[in-house]
Amino acid sequence: MLPLFQSSCIDAVNKWASVIPEGGAAEVDVWPGVESISATSISTSLFGIGGEEGKKIVGLLKELANHTWEKVNSVYFPGKR
């Protein structure tokens, strides 16, 4: 699993490095890259699927988690604030 994380991280860092001009500095939003690393690693290790299909599966899992959390919070329990 470590080689998978390593290759995902190298791809993300190379992508960020291509945004920065030669010998210069730039502000780079890394959060989408971190999500991409996580999505690729999780989908490849759990389902054996990488790339766009893996990102699609992780997106669906994230959506399912959000819907589940909304439903849990919509239930009224006496005494709960």
N, C-alpha and C positions, 0 to 999 in steps of 0.2 A: 504494500500500500504506500510505502514511503516513496518509491520511484514515481508513482502516480502523482502524489503531491508535488514532488520535485519538478516533474515535467510541466504541471499546471502552473506552478509558481514561476518557472523560467519563462513560459509563454507570456504570462501577465507582465513580468518585469520588462521583457523585451518590447512588449506593446507600449508600455509606459515610456520606455527609453526612446522609442521612435517619435513620441510627441514632443520631446524636449529638443530644442535646436542645439546644434553642435557647439559646445563650449558655453552654453547659456543655461538659463534656469527657467522653470515654468511651474505653474501650479497644476497638479494632476489630481483629478478625482479618482481615488483608488477604490471606492466602495463597490462600483459595478464589477471591477476586476476581482475583488475578494469574493463577491457573490458568485461570479463565474467559476473561480477556483473551487469553491465549496460545491456548487452544482455539478461540475464535471467530476470531481472526486467522489461525491456521494453516489451519483448515478452510475458511474463506472464500477465502483466497488460493490454496490448493492445489486444492480440490475445487469451489469455487463454492457451497458449502453452509454456511449459518450456522445459528444457533439451536441447538435441542436435537439435531438430527441431526448437526450438526458436532461437538458435545460428545461424542456417542455414538461417532463415528468416532475422535476423539482418544483417548477412553477405551479403545477397542479397540486402537489403536496402542500405547498405554502398556502395556496388558496383554500384547500381543505382545512388546514390548521386555523386559518382566520375565521372560516365559517363555524368551525367547532367552538372556537373561543367566544364568538358572538352568541351562539346558542347557550353555552354554559353561563354567560353573563346575563342572559335574558330570563333565566329561570329564577323565580322568587323563592327564597328560603326564609321562613319566619325567623326574625332575629338577625338576619344578615343585612348589613348596610350597603 
